[in-house]
Amino acid sequence: RLLLSVLWCKNMAEDGTAIVESISSKLKETLKATHVEVKDLSDGCGAKLDIIVVSDEFEGKPLLERQRSVHEAIKEEMKVVHAITMKTKTVKQWEAMQQA
């Protein structure tokens, strides 16, 4: 797995910082997110990301619809990203998590 990860990173068209910044910006703009965290878990190449998105746009939407919204917002970036994990929360859910 490590070898595959290294090969994937060497073949990336963009560096991880550019991908992280682009995704963060698009999620804030498209989903009116109040909080976005995008962490590169692939040693800097941007192939594997952990994403947290907090937006009131998610209010009343099931998890699958929230995740589809995120995927739609970053569909161009996903062409060069190998894998993502994500958490999608409303502002109320996020605030409750922060207080726990």
C-alpha positions as CSV (number, residue, x, y, z in Angstrom):
1,R,0.0,0.0,0.0
2,L,2.8,2.4,0.8
3,L,4.3,1.8,-2.6
4,L,1.0,2.5,-4.3
5,S,0.6,5.7,-2.3
6,V,4.1,6.9,-3.2
7,L,3.5,6.1,-6.9
8,W,0.1,7.9,-6.8
9,C,1.7,11.0,-5.2
10,K,4.5,11.1,-7.8
11,N,1.9,11.1,-10.5
12,M,-0.3,13.9,-9.0
13,A,-0.8,16.9,-11.4
14,E,-1.0,19.3,-8.5
15,D,0.6,19.5,-5.0
16,G,-1.5,18.9,-1.9
17,T,-1.5,22.5,-0.8
18,A,-3.2,23.7,-4.0
19,I,-5.9,21.0,-3.7
20,V,-6.6,21.7,-0.1
21,E,-6.9,25.5,-0.7
22,S,-9.1,25.0,-3.7
23,I,-11.5,22.5,-2.0
24,S,-11.7,24.7,1.1
25,S,-12.6,27.8,-0.9
26,K,-15.2,26.0,-3.1
27,L,-16.9,24.5,0.0
28,K,-17.1,27.8,1.7
29,E,-18.5,29.5,-1.4
30,T,-20.8,26.8,-2.7
31,L,-22.2,25.5,0.5
32,K,-22.0,28.7,2.5
33,A,-19.9,26.8,5.0
34,T,-19.2,28.5,8.3
35,H,-16.4,26.1,9.1
36,V,-14.2,24.0,6.7
37,E,-11.3,21.8,7.6
38,V,-9.4,20.0,4.8
39,K,-6.5,17.9,6.0
40,D,-4.0,16.2,3.6
41,L,-3.4,12.7,4.9
42,S,-1.1,11.7,2.0
43,D,2.2,13.3,3.1
44,G,1.6,16.5,1.0
45,C,0.5,15.3,-2.4
46,G,-3.3,15.8,-1.8
47,A,-4.3,12.2,-2.8
48,K,-6.0,11.4,0.5
49,L,-8.0,14.0,2.3
50,D,-10.1,14.3,5.5
51,I,-12.8,17.0,5.2
52,I,-15.1,18.6,7.7
53,V,-17.8,20.9,6.5
54,V,-20.2,22.9,8.7
55,S,-23.1,24.5,7.0
56,D,-26.7,25.4,7.6
57,E,-27.3,24.2,4.0
58,F,-27.3,20.7,5.5
59,E,-30.3,21.4,7.8
60,G,-33.0,18.8,7.3
61,K,-30.9,16.8,4.7
62,P,-30.0,13.2,5.2
63,L,-26.3,12.2,5.3
64,L,-26.2,10.9,1.8
65,E,-27.6,14.2,0.4
66,R,-25.1,16.2,2.4
67,Q,-22.2,14.1,1.0
68,R,-23.5,14.4,-2.5
69,S,-23.5,18.2,-2.1
70,V,-19.9,18.1,-1.0
71,H,-18.9,15.9,-3.9
72,E,-20.8,18.1,-6.4
73,A,-19.0,21.2,-5.1
74,I,-15.6,19.7,-5.5
75,K,-16.1,17.5,-8.6
76,E,-13.2,19.1,-10.5
77,E,-10.8,18.5,-7.6
78,M,-12.0,14.9,-7.2
79,K,-10.4,14.1,-10.6
80,V,-7.0,14.2,-8.9
81,V,-7.9,13.0,-5.4
82,H,-7.7,9.3,-4.7
83,A,-9.8,9.2,-1.5
84,I,-11.7,11.3,1.0
85,T,-13.3,10.9,4.3
86,M,-15.8,13.6,5.3
87,K,-18.0,14.8,8.1
88,T,-20.9,17.1,7.3
89,K,-22.6,19.0,10.2
90,T,-25.1,21.8,10.6
91,V,-24.0,24.7,12.7
92,K,-26.1,23.4,15.7
93,Q,-24.5,20.0,15.4
94,W,-21.0,21.4,15.3
95,E,-21.6,23.7,18.2
96,A,-22.9,20.8,20.3
97,M,-19.8,18.7,19.4
98,Q,-17.5,21.5,20.4
99,Q,-19.2,21.8,23.8
100,A,-19.2,18.1,24.6
